């Protein structure tokens, strides 16, 4: 049985490795979304509470936590992360 699988070194950006457009932006958004999801989990916020805190709809929170990030800007995701950080600091 032969193995024709090619192995390539990663650039550190999976989106770039896959040849996707806007790879840096996609990576930034993915990293921000991961950080936001972690903060939501740490605070045990459900979608309703997260939506209220972030000023977005529950379906938007669901999209965010599921990685459907096309509608979100890097700046918007940074605002969400900052809002969660501020909420954490006020505890």
Protein Blocks (a to p, Z undefined) as FASTA:
>chain_A
ZZfbdcdddehiaklmnopahklmmmmmmmmmmmmmmmmmmnopafklmmmmnopafklm
mmmmnopaklpcfklmmmmmmmmmmmmmmZZ
